[in-house]
Amino acid sequence: MAERVSATSSATELIQKLIAQHGPIVFFQSGGCCEGSVPLCLPANEFRPGAADIKLGEICKDATYYMSDSHFSFAENMHTIVDAVPGSSGSFSLDCGSGLAFITRARLYTDEELALLPPVERCGIA
């Protein structure tokens, strides 16, 4: 089965450090204003997905990735790749102050991957 989200080794390393500090974490990518096009990383107990949010999947153990339905409508045919690059997120994201900032990259799925994607998991009834 194909995955909807993955992470680079740089992102995975930072994710593991954040989990060690904060416990389970979530990522949310809204696609809206105020840095909404980059993933916001939060402690899992501080995030409640909205009814129209999409759960893309698990990046690694204890790190779940969500995306707003409006952003997903643009990204549904692309594999989301979480990366951590030098810089500052400049937001309320847990990566702020680490010297790295989470960003996303994407690539189009192949026809074969599209056929193998799991159904979209909506977080509630819109």
PEJODA-V868029 format. One line per field, one symbol per residue. ss: DSSP state (~ for helix, > for strand, _ for the rest). burial: # if it has 24 or more other C-alpha atoms within 12 Angstrom, else .. A space follows every 50 residues. Layout:
ss = ???
burial = ???
This chain:
ss = _>__>>>_~~~~~~~~~~~~~~__>>>>>__________>>>>~~~____ ___>>>>>>>__>>>>>_~~~~~~~__>>>>>>>>>_____________> >>>>>>>>__~~~~~~>___>>____
burial = ..#####...##.##..##....########....#########....#. ..########.########.##..###########...#...####...# ####...............##.....
